[in-house]
């Protein structure tokens, strides 16, 4: 599979990366866990590279476990040291109204 540029990824998916950057800065997050569905995992490192360029001194962790929707959050994160400041879930589809 050919590696896509961030521009190519954003043409195909509306990942709202500027919104993610704003939230990281607002929360002053230093450790951010990114959770991707399988279809987006091949481009996870490209997305991290983009986010690293837009933020300062933030460590990104890519969750490689399952991600079958917004209710499929990683378990056991509270036990991690140091603590994760923010979890960002990416998906293929917009959430349904009312959720």
Rosetta blueprint (number, residue, H / E / L):
1 X L
2 X L
3 X L
4 X L
5 X L
6 X H
7 X H
8 X H
9 X H
10 X H
11 X H
12 X H
13 X L
14 X L
15 X L
16 X L
17 X H
18 X H
19 X H
20 X H
21 X H
22 X H
23 X H
24 X H
25 X H
26 X H
27 X H
28 X L
29 X L
30 X L
31 X E
32 X E
33 X E
34 X E
35 X E
36 X L
37 X L
38 X H
39 X H
40 X H
41 X H
42 X L
43 X L
44 X H
45 X H
46 X H
47 X H
48 X H
49 X H
50 X H
51 X H
52 X H
53 X H
54 X H
55 X L
56 X L
57 X L
58 X L
59 X E
60 X E
61 X E
62 X E
63 X E
64 X L
65 X L
66 X L
67 X L
68 X L
69 X L
70 X L
71 X L
72 X L
73 X L
74 X L
75 X L
76 X L
77 X H
78 X H
79 X H
80 X L
81 X L
82 X L
83 X L
84 X L
85 X L
86 X E
87 X E
88 X E
89 X E
90 X L
91 X L
92 X L
93 X L
94 X L
95 X L
96 X L
97 X L
98 X L
99 X L
